[in-house]
Amino acid sequence: MAVTRFEIENFDEWEELDEKALFAIKLCLANMVL
């Protein structure tokens, strides 16, 4: 995975977004399983 300078500069924001994204993905997977 290539990391651009833009991504590095916004790392803190991405970290927060990743947590929300992971939560959303888990919800989607749970809905698919049920």
Jmol script that loads the backbone (N, CA, C; Angstrom):
load data "model"
ATOM      1  N   MET A   1       0.844  -1.201   0.000  1.00  0.00           N
ATOM      2  CA  MET A   1       0.000   0.000   0.000  1.00  0.00           C
ATOM      3  C   MET A   1       0.875   1.245   0.000  1.00  0.00           C
ATOM      4  N   ALA A   2       0.706   2.082  -0.993  1.00  0.00           N
ATOM      5  CA  ALA A   2       1.507   3.308  -1.084  1.00  0.00           C
ATOM      6  C   ALA A   2       0.956   4.371  -0.142  1.00  0.00           C
ATOM      7  N   VAL A   3       1.860   5.019   0.563  1.00  0.00           N
ATOM      8  CA  VAL A   3       1.454   6.080   1.493  1.00  0.00           C
ATOM      9  C   VAL A   3       1.902   7.421   0.934  1.00  0.00           C
ATOM     10  N   THR A   4       0.942   8.297   0.690  1.00  0.00           N
ATOM     11  CA  THR A   4       1.280   9.611   0.145  1.00  0.00           C
ATOM     12  C   THR A   4       1.583  10.594   1.262  1.00  0.00           C
ATOM     13  N   ARG A   5       2.194  11.709   0.901  1.00  0.00           N
ATOM     14  CA  ARG A   5       2.505  12.734   1.902  1.00  0.00           C
ATOM     15  C   ARG A   5       1.211  13.251   2.528  1.00  0.00           C
ATOM     16  N   PHE A   6       0.158  13.343   1.731  1.00  0.00           N
ATOM     17  CA  PHE A   6      -1.142  13.806   2.228  1.00  0.00           C
ATOM     18  C   PHE A   6      -1.635  12.906   3.355  1.00  0.00           C
ATOM     19  N   GLU A   7      -1.507  11.590   3.160  1.00  0.00           N
ATOM     20  CA  GLU A   7      -1.961  10.644   4.176  1.00  0.00           C
ATOM     21  C   GLU A   7      -1.155  10.779   5.457  1.00  0.00           C
ATOM     22  N   ILE A   8       0.156  10.966   5.312  1.00  0.00           N
ATOM     23  CA  ILE A   8       1.012  11.089   6.490  1.00  0.00           C
ATOM     24  C   ILE A   8       0.647  12.348   7.278  1.00  0.00           C
ATOM     25  N   GLU A   9       0.395  13.454   6.560  1.00  0.00           N
ATOM     26  CA  GLU A   9       0.062  14.711   7.230  1.00  0.00           C
ATOM     27  C   GLU A   9      -1.261  14.609   7.974  1.00  0.00           C
ATOM     28  N   ASN A  10      -2.170  13.784   7.472  1.00  0.00           N
ATOM     29  CA  ASN A  10      -3.486  13.659   8.094  1.00  0.00           C
ATOM     30  C   ASN A  10      -3.625  12.345   8.867  1.00  0.00           C
ATOM     31  N   PHE A  11      -2.497  11.834   9.360  1.00  0.00           N
ATOM     32  CA  PHE A  11      -2.503  10.525  10.010  1.00  0.00           C
ATOM     33  C   PHE A  11      -3.441  10.493  11.210  1.00  0.00           C
ATOM     34  N   ASP A  12      -3.402  11.541  12.039  1.00  0.00           N
ATOM     35  CA  ASP A  12      -4.251  11.566  13.234  1.00  0.00           C
ATOM     36  C   ASP A  12      -5.727  11.505  12.858  1.00  0.00           C
ATOM     37  N   GLU A  13      -6.104  12.255  11.813  1.00  0.00           N
ATOM     38  CA  GLU A  13      -7.497  12.234  11.379  1.00  0.00           C
ATOM     39  C   GLU A  13      -7.869  10.861  10.842  1.00  0.00           C
ATOM     40  N   TRP A  14      -6.950  10.265  10.058  1.00  0.00           N
ATOM     41  CA  TRP A  14      -7.228   8.946   9.480  1.00  0.00           C
ATOM     42  C   TRP A  14      -7.392   7.892  10.562  1.00  0.00           C
ATOM     43  N   GLU A  15      -6.586   8.021  11.642  1.00  0.00           N
ATOM     44  CA  GLU A  15      -6.674   7.042  12.720  1.00  0.00           C
ATOM     45  C   GLU A  15      -8.079   7.058  13.317  1.00  0.00           C
ATOM     46  N   GLU A  16      -8.618   8.259  13.503  1.00  0.00           N
ATOM     47  CA  GLU A  16      -9.966   8.385  14.054  1.00  0.00           C
ATOM     48  C   GLU A  16     -10.994   7.840  13.067  1.00  0.00           C
ATOM     49  N   LEU A  17     -10.812   8.150  11.781  1.00  0.00           N
ATOM     50  CA  LEU A  17     -11.728   7.663  10.754  1.00  0.00           C
ATOM     51  C   LEU A  17     -11.680   6.142  10.662  1.00  0.00           C
ATOM     52  N   ASP A  18     -10.478   5.574  10.797  1.00  0.00           N
ATOM     53  CA  ASP A  18     -10.328   4.121  10.717  1.00  0.00           C
ATOM     54  C   ASP A  18     -11.134   3.435  11.813  1.00  0.00           C
ATOM     55  N   GLU A  19     -11.132   4.007  13.021  1.00  0.00           N
ATOM     56  CA  GLU A  19     -11.895   3.399  14.115  1.00  0.00           C
ATOM     57  C   GLU A  19     -13.375   3.391  13.775  1.00  0.00           C
ATOM     58  N   LYS A  20     -13.882   4.502  13.232  1.00  0.00           N
ATOM     59  CA  LYS A  20     -15.295   4.572  12.855  1.00  0.00           C
ATOM     60  C   LYS A  20     -15.590   3.630  11.698  1.00  0.00           C
ATOM     61  N   ALA A  21     -14.651   3.557  10.750  1.00  0.00           N
ATOM     62  CA  ALA A  21     -14.838   2.687   9.591  1.00  0.00           C
ATOM     63  C   ALA A  21     -14.871   1.224  10.018  1.00  0.00           C
ATOM     64  N   LEU A  22     -13.954   0.846  10.915  1.00  0.00           N
ATOM     65  CA  LEU A  22     -13.923  -0.535  11.399  1.00  0.00           C
ATOM     66  C   LEU A  22     -15.228  -0.877  12.104  1.00  0.00           C
ATOM     67  N   PHE A  23     -15.748   0.054  12.895  1.00  0.00           N
ATOM     68  CA  PHE A  23     -17.012  -0.163  13.595  1.00  0.00           C
ATOM     69  C   PHE A  23     -18.138  -0.379  12.588  1.00  0.00           C
ATOM     70  N   ALA A  24     -18.165   0.442  11.535  1.00  0.00           N
ATOM     71  CA  ALA A  24     -19.199   0.327  10.507  1.00  0.00           C
ATOM     72  C   ALA A  24     -19.073  -0.997   9.766  1.00  0.00           C
ATOM     73  N   ILE A  25     -17.831  -1.396   9.473  1.00  0.00           N
ATOM     74  CA  ILE A  25     -17.597  -2.663   8.769  1.00  0.00           C
ATOM     75  C   ILE A  25     -18.061  -3.840   9.626  1.00  0.00           C
ATOM     76  N   LYS A  26     -17.771  -3.783  10.916  1.00  0.00           N
ATOM     77  CA  LYS A  26     -18.207  -4.858  11.816  1.00  0.00           C
ATOM     78  C   LYS A  26     -19.721  -4.943  11.844  1.00  0.00           C
ATOM     79  N   LEU A  27     -20.397  -3.790  11.863  1.00  0.00           N
ATOM     80  CA  LEU A  27     -21.859  -3.783  11.855  1.00  0.00           C
ATOM     81  C   LEU A  27     -22.376  -4.416  10.572  1.00  0.00           C
ATOM     82  N   CYS A  28     -21.771  -4.064   9.437  1.00  0.00           N
ATOM     83  CA  CYS A  28     -22.197  -4.617   8.144  1.00  0.00           C
ATOM     84  C   CYS A  28     -22.009  -6.131   8.123  1.00  0.00           C
ATOM     85  N   LEU A  29     -20.856  -6.595   8.606  1.00  0.00           N
ATOM     86  CA  LEU A  29     -20.586  -8.033   8.629  1.00  0.00           C
ATOM     87  C   LEU A  29     -21.576  -8.745   9.542  1.00  0.00           C
ATOM     88  N   ALA A  30     -21.880  -8.142  10.683  1.00  0.00           N
ATOM     89  CA  ALA A  30     -22.829  -8.748  11.619  1.00  0.00           C
ATOM     90  C   ALA A  30     -24.201  -8.865  10.966  1.00  0.00           C
ATOM     91  N   ASN A  31     -24.612  -7.832  10.241  1.00  0.00           N
ATOM     92  CA  ASN A  31     -25.912  -7.860   9.565  1.00  0.00           C
ATOM     93  C   ASN A  31     -25.940  -8.934   8.484  1.00  0.00           C
ATOM     94  N   MET A  32     -24.821  -9.144   7.798  1.00  0.00           N
ATOM     95  CA  MET A  32     -24.761 -10.164   6.754  1.00  0.00           C
ATOM     96  C   MET A  32     -24.865 -11.560   7.359  1.00  0.00           C
ATOM     97  N   VAL A  33     -24.236 -11.760   8.518  1.00  0.00           N
ATOM     98  CA  VAL A  33     -24.239 -13.081   9.155  1.00  0.00           C
ATOM     99  C   VAL A  33     -25.622 -13.413   9.703  1.00  0.00           C
ATOM    100  N   LEU A  34     -26.283 -12.418  10.269  1.00  0.00           N
ATOM    101  CA  LEU A  34     -27.598 -12.673  10.868  1.00  0.00           C
ATOM    102  C   LEU A  34     -28.666 -12.924   9.817  1.00  0.00           C
TER     103      LEU A  34
END
end "model"
wireframe off; spacefill off
backbone 0.3
color backbone group
